Amino acid sequence: MRKLWVIGTALAVATACSATPAPGATTTVAPTPDPANTAAAFGHEVRITSTGAVPKLLVSGVGEEVAWRNDSGAEVTVRLIDGTPPSGTLKPGDVFSHTFTTAGTFAYMLGTEKDPAGAVEVLPHEPAS
């Protein structure tokens, strides 16, 4: 249900933003954002780039595997704050994956950073109708 609300909200915003301007008004066309660099996304993969984690917030579900792929040019370690054992050293191109078994928001850090690099929001399973 929450995924539908997020998608519905995004469609409503997109529709409102595409309204025809009033006569005489000027418009500016902004570049289309790259979906790979959005702040939040549904899915199963986080890309680790030279500028950090993409997306910053990943929405997944209980029992789904989430992967962190090292697309940066350096070695990195993924550390979930919930106490899950760290990934170990990920060389460029390496992947670390974890299956979340409970719902919640799980922050993670990259390398020796003290601040979270991003989070995975794990939604509970919806009961079958």
N, C-alpha and C positions, 0 to 999 in steps of 0.2 A: 504494500500500500504506500509506503514511504517513497519507493522508487517512482511510482506513478505520480505522486504529489510533486516531486522534484522535476520530473519530466514535464508535467502540466504547467508548473510555474515557469520553466524555461520557455515553453511554447508561448505562454501568455506574454512574457517579456519580449520575446522576439516579434510577436504580432504587434504589440504596442509600439515597438521601435521602428516598425516598417510603415507607419502611417504616412500618408502623403502630406508634404509640408504646405503651409498656407501660401497663397499667391504672393510673390515678391520676397519670400523668405529664402535665405541661402542655406544650402546644405553642405555638409562636409562628409565625405566618404572615408570612413576609417578602414584601415586594412583588416582583412578577415583574420581573426585570431587563429593561430595554429592549434588544432585540437590536442596535439601532443604536449602543449605547454599550459593547458588550462589548470586552474587551481584545484578543481575537484573532478573526479571521474568515477564512473562505474567500471569495474573490470577486475582483472587479476594480476596486473603487472605494474610495478613502479620502476621507472627508469632512473638510474643514478647518473647524473650528468656532471660536467665540470662546475655547474652553478647550483647543484643540489638535486633534490628529489623531484620528480615529475610523474604524477601530480602530487601536490602537497597533501591532499586528502583523497584517499581511495575508499570507495564504498563497495563492500563485498558482503557475503552472507556466511552464516555459520556452516562449517564443514567445507568451505571453499578454500582452495589453495591460493595463496598470494605469493608472487615471485618478485624479487628485487633483482634487476639486471644492471650490471655495472657497465654503463656506456661512457664513463669518464676515462680519462687517460691515465688514471692512477689507481693504486690498490686502495680498497676501502673495506670497512667492516660494518655490518648492519647489526644494531643492538636494540632489541625491543625492550621497552622500559618495564614490561610486565614480568621480567625474570626469565624469559625464554633464553636458552643458551645463544650467544652471539653466532653470527654466520661464519666466523673465521675470516681469513683474508680473502677477499674477492679480487682477483686480477681483472683487468679490462676484458669484458666479454663473459665473465663468470656470472652465474645465477644462484641466488639463495632463495629457497621457498619455505613457507610455513603454512600449515593448515590451522585455521582458527576454529576452536571447538565451542566457544562461548561468544555471546553477543557483547558488544561494548565498543569503546573507542580505545585503540592501542597506539600509543605514540612510539616512535622509534628515533634513534640517533644514528648518524653516520660517523665512522671513525671515532675520534676522541672528543668530538663536540660535546659540549655540556647542554646545549639546547636541542630540543627535538627538531629533526629535519622534516618530519611529516607525521601523518597518522593514518591508520586504517580503521574505518568505522565498519564494524561487523554487525549486520542486521540479523535478527532472529528469523528462523523459518516461519513463513505464514502457514497457518493450519490449512489443510486441504478442505475445499468446500464440498 
